[in-house]
């Protein structure tokens, strides 16, 4: 499967000046929601991630919003349930009656990993419940392998997309306004 081609075909590889959820800036944005809006593509991506999984989990857990659809598709391919975390007062939490059991093996599935911050926040929810972080996976690894999640990690597409601290951003220095296409709303 050519993941990059799926992004191009679905207009999901955006160019401009973007403020990422990590607080970093970039000149490109991977809008996974545009790819995942296509049920056939979402199913194929979910199956591909499930095939890369080195563990059979009890559960797939994803951070909302970006990980919702792909997490569900991975869980479906693995034949396990899917839960998601949400932000409440700045922290990732389980809501909606979701709870983890001590000892459960959990895979965290995201759409894109850049710094790994959201993924690691979900790890903390899992650990606090006494469950086990078995692995992590994503459609896209923007970190170029630098995220160091501390667990087995698989991505379908590793891509080098520059990201800068705001003070180092060449687009900010030229006055190009940044837009925030992601789901996280708190300021960085």
C-alpha positions as CSV (number, residue, x, y, z in Angstrom):
1,X,0.0,0.0,0.0
2,X,1.3,3.4,-0.9
3,X,0.2,5.6,2.0
4,X,1.8,8.8,0.5
5,X,-0.3,8.3,-2.7
6,X,-3.5,7.9,-0.6
7,X,-2.7,11.3,1.0
8,X,-2.1,12.9,-2.4
9,X,-5.2,11.4,-4.0
10,X,-7.4,12.7,-1.1
11,X,-5.9,16.2,-0.9
12,X,-4.5,15.4,2.6
13,X,-1.0,16.6,2.1
14,X,-1.4,20.4,2.8
15,X,1.1,23.1,2.2
16,X,1.3,26.4,4.1
17,X,2.2,27.5,7.6
18,X,0.8,25.3,10.3
19,X,0.8,25.2,14.1
20,X,1.0,21.5,15.1
21,X,-0.5,20.0,18.2
22,X,3.0,19.6,19.6
23,X,3.4,23.4,19.5
24,X,5.9,23.2,16.7
25,X,5.4,24.9,13.3
26,X,5.6,23.3,9.9
27,X,5.2,24.1,6.2
28,X,3.3,20.9,5.5
29,X,0.4,19.2,7.3
30,X,-0.8,15.7,7.0
31,X,-4.6,15.9,7.3
32,X,-5.4,12.2,8.0
33,X,-9.1,12.9,8.4
34,X,-9.4,13.5,4.7
35,X,-8.0,10.0,4.0
36,X,-9.9,8.4,6.8
37,X,-13.2,9.9,5.5
38,X,-13.0,7.3,2.8
39,X,-14.2,4.1,4.5
40,X,-12.3,1.8,2.1
41,X,-9.0,3.6,2.7
42,X,-9.6,3.7,6.5
43,X,-10.3,-0.1,6.5
44,X,-7.1,-0.8,4.4
45,X,-5.0,1.4,6.7
46,X,-6.4,-0.3,9.8
47,X,-5.7,-3.8,8.4
48,X,-2.2,-2.8,7.4
49,X,-1.4,-1.5,10.9
50,X,-2.9,-4.6,12.5
51,X,-0.7,-6.8,10.3
52,X,2.4,-4.9,11.6
53,X,1.4,-5.5,15.2
54,X,3.8,-7.7,17.0
55,X,1.3,-8.3,19.9
56,X,-2.3,-9.5,20.2
57,X,-3.8,-6.8,22.5
58,X,-6.9,-7.0,24.6
59,X,-7.8,-3.4,23.6
60,X,-6.8,-0.6,21.2
61,X,-6.8,2.9,22.8
62,X,-6.5,6.1,20.9
63,X,-6.4,9.8,21.7
64,X,-9.3,11.8,20.4
65,X,-9.7,13.2,17.8
66,X,-7.0,12.1,15.4
67,X,-6.8,8.5,16.6
68,X,-10.5,7.7,16.7
69,X,-11.2,6.4,13.2
70,X,-7.8,4.6,12.7
71,X,-7.9,3.2,16.2
72,X,-11.4,1.7,15.5
73,X,-10.3,0.2,12.2
74,X,-7.2,-1.4,13.8
75,X,-9.3,-2.8,16.6
76,X,-11.8,-4.2,14.1
77,X,-8.9,-5.8,12.2
78,X,-7.5,-7.3,15.4
79,X,-11.0,-8.4,16.7
80,X,-10.7,-6.4,19.9
81,X,-12.6,-3.4,21.4
82,X,-11.5,0.2,20.9
83,X,-11.7,3.0,23.4
84,X,-10.5,6.5,23.2
85,X,-9.2,9.2,25.6
86,X,-10.3,12.8,25.6
87,X,-8.9,16.0,27.0
88,X,-10.5,17.3,30.2
89,X,-8.9,20.3,31.8
90,X,-5.7,19.8,29.8
91,X,-5.2,16.1,30.6
92,X,-6.0,12.9,28.8
93,X,-8.8,10.9,30.5
94,X,-11.1,8.0,29.9
95,X,-14.8,9.0,29.9
96,X,-18.1,7.6,28.6
97,X,-17.9,4.6,30.8
98,X,-14.6,3.4,29.4
99,X,-12.3,1.7,31.9
100,X,-9.3,-0.5,31.7
101,X,-8.6,-3.6,33.7
102,X,-5.3,-4.3,35.5
103,X,-3.1,-6.4,33.3
104,X,-4.9,-5.8,30.0
105,X,-2.5,-5.5,27.1
106,X,-3.2,-2.2,25.2
107,X,-1.9,-0.9,21.9
108,X,-2.1,2.9,21.4
109,X,-3.0,3.9,17.9
110,X,-2.7,7.4,16.5
111,X,-3.0,9.0,13.1
112,X,0.3,10.9,13.2
113,X,3.2,10.8,15.6
114,X,5.4,13.9,15.6
115,X,6.9,14.2,19.1
116,X,5.0,11.4,20.7
117,X,3.5,13.7,23.3
118,X,-0.2,12.6,22.9
119,X,0.8,9.0,22.7
120,X,2.8,9.2,25.9
121,X,-0.1,11.0,27.6
122,X,-2.3,8.0,26.7
123,X,0.4,5.7,28.1
124,X,0.0,7.4,31.4
125,X,-3.8,6.7,31.4
126,X,-3.0,3.0,30.7
127,X,-0.4,2.8,33.5
128,X,-2.6,4.6,36.0
129,X,-5.3,1.9,35.4
130,X,-2.8,-0.9,36.0
131,X,-3.0,-2.0,32.4
132,X,0.1,-2.7,30.2
133,X,1.3,-0.5,27.3
134,X,2.1,-3.3,24.8
135,X,2.9,-1.3,21.7
136,X,2.1,1.9,19.7
137,X,1.3,2.4,16.1
138,X,0.3,5.2,13.7
139,X,-0.4,5.8,10.0
140,X,2.4,8.4,9.8
141,X,5.6,8.8,11.7
142,X,6.8,12.4,11.3
143,X,9.4,12.0,14.0
144,X,11.9,10.3,11.7
145,X,12.3,7.7,14.4
146,X,13.1,10.3,17.1
147,X,10.0,10.1,19.2
148,X,11.4,7.3,21.4
149,X,8.1,6.0,22.7
150,X,9.8,3.3,24.8
151,X,7.6,0.5,23.5
152,X,7.5,-1.4,20.1
153,X,6.2,1.1,17.6
154,X,5.1,0.6,14.0
155,X,4.1,3.2,11.4
156,X,2.9,2.7,7.8
157,X,4.7,5.8,6.4
158,X,7.8,7.4,7.9
159,X,8.1,10.9,6.3
160,X,10.4,13.7,6.9
161,X,8.4,16.9,7.2
162,X,10.3,19.9,8.8
163,X,9.0,21.2,12.1
164,X,10.4,24.1,14.0
165,X,10.1,25.7,17.4
166,X,8.1,29.0,16.9
167,X,11.2,31.1,17.6
168,X,13.1,29.2,14.8
169,X,10.3,29.1,12.3
170,X,11.3,30.6,9.0
171,X,7.7,31.3,8.0
172,X,7.1,33.3,11.2
173,X,10.2,35.3,10.5
174,X,8.7,36.3,7.1
175,X,5.3,37.2,8.6
176,X,3.3,34.3,7.1
177,X,0.4,33.7,9.5
178,X,0.1,30.2,11.0
179,X,-3.1,28.2,10.9
180,X,-4.1,25.4,13.3
181,X,-5.8,22.5,11.4
182,X,-5.6,19.9,14.2
183,X,-8.0,19.1,17.0
184,X,-6.1,20.3,20.1
185,X,-7.3,23.7,21.1
186,X,-5.2,24.8,24.1
187,X,-2.4,27.2,23.4
188,X,1.2,26.0,23.3
